[in-house]
Amino acid sequence: MNPLPVQRASQLSSTGPQTQWLVEELWTEQAVGILGGEPKCCKSFLALDVAVSVASGAPCLHRELAQTGGGVALPG
């Protein structure tokens, strides 16, 4: 029987994983989320703005993209 692995707290890394942003400080890479709010508060326009920015590589809400663009899927 093997004992459970043990590591001293002083041996643990002091830095966590770096956050990978798709849109800087707005949406993380490979994130799944929900845009919610009151009716008629422009949720659809925000979703389209993010999608067009990611697809074209243009800034989104004055925030730079971490990449030069990427694929986007929108429901029909």
N, C-alpha and C positions, 0 to 999 in steps of 0.2 A: 504494500500500500504506500503510495507516494503522498507526502505531506503537501498541504496547500502552499503555493509560492508566497513568500513574504518579502516585502521590500520596505526598508526604512523610509520614513517621510523625508528625511534629508537627502535621499537618493532620487526622489521624484523630480521630474522636470518642473521648473518654476514658470514656464511659459506654456500656455495652452495652444491649441491649433489656431493658425491664422485664419480669420474670416475671409472667405473668398466672395467678393461682391460681383454681381452682374451689373447693377446700377449702384454706384458708390453710395453707401449709407442709406439705401432705399430698399434694395431687393438683393438677397444673397443668391449666389450661383446655385442652381438646381433646387431652388426653394419652391414650395407649394404653398399657396396662401389664398385668402379670400379678401376681395375688396368689398367692404360692407359700408353701409351708411343709409341715411334717410333717402326716400324716393326723390328722384330728380336732382341729386347732388353731384352729378357728372361722373359717377363711377365708371360708366361705359367709356367716356372720353379719356379718363385716366388710364384704363386698361388698354385702349387703342394707342395712346401716347407712348406707353411703356413698350407695347408690341412693335410699333413703328420704329422707335428708337433702337431697340435691340436688333431688329431686322436690318436697319440702315447703318447702324453705328453712330447715329447722331446723339447728342446729349439729351437726357430726359429730365425735365423739370430743372434745368440748369445744373444737372449732375452728370459727370462724365461716366461713360461705360468703362468697365474694367477690361473689356475686349473690344475688338473692332466691329463687332456685330455677330449675329448668330441666327439660328433658325427659330421660327415662330409658328405656332399652330393656333388658329382661332376656330371656335365652333361655327358651324354653318347655319 
